[in-house]
Amino acid sequence: MPRPTVTRTPYGTLPGGEETELWALDSGHGVRAEILTYGAVLHSLTVPDTRGEDTSVVLALPGIGDYAEKNAYVGAVVGRFANRIANGTFTLDGTRYHVPANDRGHALHGGPGGFDTKVWRAEQVPGDKAVAVRLSLHSPDGDMGFPGALDVSVTYSLDAEGTLAVDFTATTDRPTVVNLAHHAYFDLTGEGDIRGHTLQVDAESYLPVDGTGIPEGPAADVRGTAFDLTEPRVLGERLTMPDEQLRAAGGFDHCWVLDPAGPAAAPRRAARLSAPGGLRVMEVWTTEPGVQVYTANQLDGSLAAPSGRHHERYSGVCLETQHLPDSPNRPEYPTTVVRPQETWHSRTEFRFPHLTATSPGEDVERRLPIDARVRPAHRTP
């Protein structure tokens, strides 16, 4: 039987001369992940379907030059602050801070020099139950306008069952705000169109936004709206519903509010994505309080895949587990403040239950333990 492996190879040189690497994790049971040191990008995640046929289920770009150009955060880790901070300003402990406004007057994903543009240091992590690589980054005090020197790590681990886990940690020497997220675009068919996928989000409320993507106020009930994904819904049908929130964003680009994490911040299920016919199924489990669903509304064909196919609108869907947008300006939201002597941590797992299904289209949810099928209760921030 094949053994799990970790390999490291050169990937390419950036225009400034920095060398990058590709780290490959192989579970030994069919699931393989490739991670770049540039942007801590998940470059490939190969998952067999129920017939044993392989494809990568994440969007990617052809080479390091493509990632280094404007790349729509494809597969990257985003930070210091994922999602938006209104007007690029916030107050912490009485001091007003200003960070670059790079999206319609607001700060998005930390600004134009965010973590997705950095070369991370990588090292293999030993372990008995999974193969793993840890990527680390130092962000100096004042980086992009944020206070405090921040030391960040992201660990990708792949176990024998094919679960890819993403663990973040961060520490600081001054009070600051932190919100890290993984920006993979998923396409479980590998065909470049997610409108035939079904999506379920285990949340009964979401954050309506204004025309610039900033939350308008408290969370709203999803019932009776296009945002009701409490049961599996075909994305293409949802995206064509007459809804002003959908029209303004060009699709989903909204944060669903999840139930609080369980004891000891154990991950709970946030979403379930299924390819047509159930040939591949992915569940997202997380300790984070929200999940931003983004249906690649802004992709316009200007970015190419390694195969040469171009990434168009709706060619993937992001399920970005994170804290809620604009949290530094919303004291009613779960806090994103981190202080010295604290270690910020979050964990997200991408599970593929169809790998144990016996036939295409089987309801793999019935094979899960009863407690894994419990729907989270509603919580309004």
Steps between C-alpha positions, in 0.01 A plus 500: 500500500640847413639691795424866575775730379618861507718637222650842427601635158597842361203680344623824349670835548310821567580817303693628803720190507341309790484125454178311569427135572221249451429255782298189412306301760380153398266312732590168340128440444426715196477853640795729424563868575756742359590815692713792383719707728379806306181618672474162677291411194314170474602438140333161457274267697450174311204295619362181342128483429281201586616330178866547588563774242737776615485876452611805693203663671656848538565769241866571425723714280773378260817632665664727756479802269123462481465479878724804545279713274144598585361160578165530684660334808477160327574234764682744730504573871366853548580737786582680719128554489288286269191659348431873539568777749273797429685805367831334591483633855436366850561601861679274748561600863428863413739524205376543145673290233491533123561210261504512119158531337528273196136409435237768436636718779547212747787275606467149353704200616756721674573728207708484182805361686312226682617156604399362159797691349768373741744211480450284809763281668410130486595192698372147525306415815556148635198297604354150514146569381555751220760649267539874547688813407513817712547840334605798712507875445611804698300819450679799657339766716318746273476258207215630281419739785415230756648530850731239650757259362307186408639148465269276300502134404273288286528122513355284225454138609359209302393179673437150368126566471565784257413786735699816434529711815614862508620626838584866558686649796606859566677685781571872541714732711233775506119492497379457143218352294531171313273320257661235279319299236566252223391619156477180296248493216338155497364320195425136578464404134815665366290630211502872584133552588346463847142589411403131498649444848277487805596695810376478856611749766428415862384846601165669530622857465734701280632855476332717234748749354486840336608561143867498603496170693481641854243345739194719536434399860381197696473157345181425308293182494558299182143366491310599190811634325752380242739460794306211654750218460392310810421214262706408190423746218619503140724804470386590147140519614588717800714736294213583264250582774368859503683643801653845531792369707586250226458756225727756663780247564456308176447181702588389849769705675356489850581370846277241666501508883573160651414356837771547767772235498465208739701407809871578474425676170441168322417543130135468401357465155450823309419392145451206266577530129403228255578449132216396267407138567688502830817379330701719735384646831693739720415610852655803668549479876635797693552675832430838339174696558425570133539375145520737204344341192637654181394368160788648299281787381796712388693240302481608137713258301819703533657232723592163352517155658807276456293308241455817295130535581410849620343570837162657433225625725357216714796275421554434871355567843698620803395383845717735707472413868581812701390758752232740385579787261570843648526348849749764624222758458219276631528440877189280482685248278740236638826677574803483272729672752816310593728614782853412609525169688202368303515251214234539236401167345244370256449170323309412185465151355402402148350151519396277209238252629424366151831311517324246726171495308415174323332645192472830310232725644481318833386728782835500674361714782313194628835329549616767744457472878171644624672796672661598169155542346362740760427842351654790691262735680453859387724764652489869420821696558 
